[in-house]
C-alpha cells in the first residue's frame, strides 16, 4: 500500500505537456512574444539614451513593465477560458539554431505554469519599479538603474517563456548577468563589486551542472524542447533520469541558493533594496524551483528508479532551510536576515518540488514572492528613513513614525511565520503536508516543522527590534529624523500586503478551510496539471490535525520566545555567553565561507599563483630570453658598423682578396688533384 | 710592332692600386670619388687590352658600357656630394656619421 501510492499518483498525474497547440491567430497568446520584448526594447532605449532622457526614464520603464503585465494578464485570462487540455500553447517565432538533427527555435511555451510565473514576475516587477521611483530618487545613475530593472524583467520573462532547455538557459544566464549588474550597481564601493563577482562565480558553478544536464537530455532524446522531451520522460532509463535530475538540481542550487551554493545570496544584499526584493527574493532565485517543477516528469521517472533524486532534492532543501534559519537568528543586518530567510524559504520550495508536490512548491513560490518582496521593500523603507542604517540594534520604536511600513510589515511577518489565515500559512502547510504524506520523508517533516518555529522566531526578532521597543536610534545614530516614505514607496507596500493576506486563497477557495490537506482540490493544483507531473504520496505519517497543531505550536513558541527576549528586559550579553559556541557558529554563518575559503579559494589561489609564476618566468622568460639574445647579438654586432666608408671599402677589399685566394687555391689544388 | 699585353696589364694594375689606395686612405669625398673613376678606367684599359689581344670587339663594347654607367654614377654621386656639402659644409667622409651608433 505504501509503496504503490507513489506510483499510483504518477499514473493519475497524466503526462505533462502531452498536448501542444499553437495559439489562435490574433489571440492574446499570439502576442505573448511582446511580454519580454517590450521591456527589452525599453532597456535598450534607456541604456543608449538614458542620460538624455533623464528623469523621464522611470516613466518609460514603468510603462514597459506595465504593458508586459497587461499582456500577461490577458494571456492568463485566455488560458483560463480554454479547456484544460488545450492550455498548452507554443508560439514559434523563428529558427534560432538549425544544424543537422539539432534544431532550436525561438519558441514561447505558454502553459498554466508559465502563465502563473508571468503574472508574478510582471506584477511584482511593476510594483517594484514603482517603488524604485521613490527609493532611487536622486541617484546619479537613475536611468541606468531602470534600464537594468527592465533588462532583468525581460530576461526573467524569457526564462519563464522559453519552450526548451536552451531558451530557458538563455534567460537563466541573462538574469544572472542582470543580478551581477544590479548587485554591483554601486560598484565604486569595493565590497559591492566583490559581492557581485561572488554571485556571478557561484552561479557559474551551478550553470555547469545545468549545461551537462542539457547535453545528457540531447544525447538521450535528440531534442531540447520541453514539448518533445517531457512527455517522453516516463520512458527514460533509471540511470539517465537520475543523472539529468541530479545535474538540473546542481544548476538549481546555484541559482536558488541552496546547499552547497547558498553563500552568494546574503552577500548579494549589497545591491539596492528594490533589487533584493525583485531579484533576490521574488523572482530570479525562484528560477531553480521553476526549473525543477518544469522538469517534474524527469523527477517522476527518477522517483520510480533505484535512487529517488527528488527525495535528495527535498532533503537538501530542508537542510538548507534549517541552516539558513539558524544563521538568520543571530544576524544583525536587517537585509541579511531577510536574505537568509529567503534561502530558508527556497529550501521549503525545494522540499515541495522534490517530493513531487509541484503545485505546493509553486504555491509557496507565489506567496513567498508576495510577502518576501514586501519585507524587503519595508526594509528599504526603513533604511530610507534612517539614512541607510542596516543594524537592527540601532533601530526600534519605528511603529508610530512609519505606520504604513509597520503595518504592512506586520502582515508580511504573520504571513512568513505561518499564522492563519495569511498566505504563508497555506503554502507552508501544504509543503509540510506533502512531506507528511510521502513515505520515507518523515524526517523532512520533522525538520520542516522545527524550521517553521525558527522562522517565526527570527522574523519576530526582526520585526520587534525594528518597529517596537525603545527608540534606540535616538541615541545610537546622529542626526536622523525618521519619516514615512513617499507614496510611490508605500503604495507597493500596501498592494503587496493585500496580496500577502489574500494570496493564500488562490489554492484554498474551492475547498473548506479545515480540509486544506487535500490540496488536489485547490485551484493551483488543477490549474498546473497540464504542465507538471505530480508524484507525491498519499499516506500520512501522523494524523493531519495533530501535525498541523504541532507546526502551529512551533510557530507560536518561536514568536513567544522572541517576545520574551526582545520585548522584555533581557541581558543579551549573558545570554550569548551562555549559548557559547552555538551562538558563535550561527553568527559566523557556520563557517561556510571560511570553509570554502580554505578548501576551494586557497588551493585555487595557489594554483593560479603557480600558473602566474610559470607564465612570468617560463612563457615570458622564453620570449624575453629570445629578445635579450637578439639585443646582445646586436650590441656586439654593431661594433662592426663603424660608419667610416673607408673601413667598409677595406672590408670589401679584404673580402675580395680572400675570395680570390680561396678561388686560386681551389684551382691550384684542383689542378694538382 | 705591338706593345705586349703585359705592359697594359701592369699599367692597369698600377692605376687600380692607386685608385684603391686613394679610396682607402683619403677622407675627402671628391677625391675618393675620383679614385673610384680611376679604378673604373683601369678596368676599361684591361678590357680594351684583352679585346685587342683576342682580336674581337666585345671587350671594347663592354668598356663603353662601363663608361656609360660611370657617367651616370658621376651624375648621381656629384649630386649627393653637392647636397651633402650644403647640409654639412664639409666634404669629409668621416663627418657623415649621423647614422652611426
Interface residues (C-beta under 8 A of the other chain):
Chain A: X638 X641 X642 X643 X644 X645 X646 X649 X650 X653
Chain B: X20 X23 X24 X25 X27 X32 X93 X94 X96 X97 X99 X100 X101
